[in-house]
Amino acid sequence: MTLVRCVRALLVFSCPILLNAQQVKSIDLSVVSQRTELRHPPAPPCDNSLCGGYGGASVGDGAPDRRDPHALGVYLLSVSPEAIAPSEPFDVEFNVVNTGLAPIAVPVSPHLSDLQPADESVRFTYFSITLVVSLEGDWRHPALARADLYGAKDHDGTMLVLRPGEWIHVKAKVKPQYSPAQSATARLLGGFWLRRNTFTPHAGGSFTNTENLYPNVTPTSSIPISLLDSPSLLNSDGGSNWCKQALSYIMVLHYFWGQIPARKKRDGDFSPVNFWMRRTAPSVLPIQALRHDERASELRDFDGDAGGPTVGVQSRYVRRANRRLPACPTK
């Protein structure tokens, strides 16, 4: 008899949720240019050479209450492409589901700027929800990528009340906020941060007070993806990031080599640039050694646009010499 009563009670609570289980809104952030800048009054005029503004923020934290009937689950539906590069945006799709037993209001507007009053000096409060894509098991980083929605109770259509079982579908193009430690096959999870924010503008700046809200979180399943080592070595202009960075370091080394007194250097055609060229580009003629006096040499120019950087060195006894380093690899 007790078992029958439990089953009846379960059906009483679950049937309304099943009947209301439906998508109530779809949002595509991938085709929207979000407006998120907030205004503040201009800074006061400079007084005794002191001018400018200031800003700040505070965050109020807490924890969920298991007795709270409000709950949300963010389901990560798809990720495209399945191989993610650290510097390349990728497409994601979420379902934000009310998994609790009570209605819950969520922000649904892409534009934060539209919520600010016409008077830029007026304080206002708004809600935000950040849909988070995170790496499963990576506790050091709260989010690999994110998408944000905003809303305010006094702006019609920016807040949506989800009844139990209802959800909104969100599509977004997001960009990784950090490079994972190494390439690997990993799993991505969906999550959320729900917040109440109060923006207080003042002359020359603003202060934002953020309060984290904690409906209970429903665990959701993860999606397998592949993480690539690093962004593509080749730039769109045919050069390579790593090569240009390495050559810039070589220029610095060559400069400091010129600061060493000649009597402390070994005679012969040796310099950091020559050494690098002999080791990595034997098919390119090495730069002739530049002998310096005890006075400091000066690095004159660095031009990486046409084929490769230029070494320009001038000292008291050595004519100015310009030699080309090997060009960075191209596509």
C-alpha positions, 0 to 999 in steps of 0.5 A: 500500500505504501509503495502504491502511494509513493508511485501515485505521488511521483506521478502527481509531481512528474506528469505536469513536468512531462506535459510542459516539456517543450522548447519555448524559445530559440536564440542564435547568437552566432548571427548577432553582433552583441552590444555590451558596452555601458556608458558613464558620465565623462571624467571631470576636467583636469585639476593640477595635472590630475585627471582621469577616472576610476572603476571597480567591481565586487562579487558576492558568492554563495552556494546552492541550497538542496531544499530550493525547488529552483534548478537548471540544467545546461545541456551541450548538444553539439560542437562544430568542428569536432577538432578545436584549435586554441585560437579558432572560434567554434559553434556550440548549441545548448539547451537551457532546461528548467529541471526544478519544481518551480518556475525560474526566470532567465535572461534572454537578450543578447544586448546589455547596452539596451538595458541601460537607462537613457540617463547615463548617470542612473544606477540600474540592475540587470541579470545575466546568464553565462553559458559555459563550455568547460573541459571535463576534469579541468578544475583550474579553468572555470570555462574554455569558452562562454556565451552571455545573455542579459535581461532586466525585469523592467525591459519587456522581452528580456526575461523569460520565465521557464516552467518546470520541463521547459527549455530555451535553445541557444546557438553561439559561436565562441572562442577558447579563452585559453590553450589547453596544456596539450593536444588530446581527446577530451570531453566538453561539458555545458554549464552556467553562471546566473547573476544579478548585477548592479551597475553604478556609473560615476564621473569618469568610470563605474562600479559593478556589484555582482551577486551570484545566484545559485539554483540547483545544478542538474548534471548533464552529459559531456561531448567528446572532441579533439584538441589541437596542439596550437593555432596554425603555424601559418598566418593569413599573409604566409608568415608564421607566428613562431618564426617571427617571434623567434627572429625577434628574440634573435635580434635582441640577442644580437643587440646584447652581443654587441654590448660585450667588449671586443676583448672578451669575444672570441675572434672569428665569425661568430655571433648568435645570428650566425650560430642560429643560421648555421644550425637551422638554415645552412643553405642561406649564406651566414651574416658576416661577423660584425666586430664591435669596439667597447662602445655599445652598438645600436640596433637600428632597424627591424623590418619583418614585412618583406621576406624577413627581418633586417639586422642593422648595426652601427658602431664606431669602426664598423660601417652600417651593415644590413643583411637579411635573415632567412624568410619565415616559411610560407604556405 
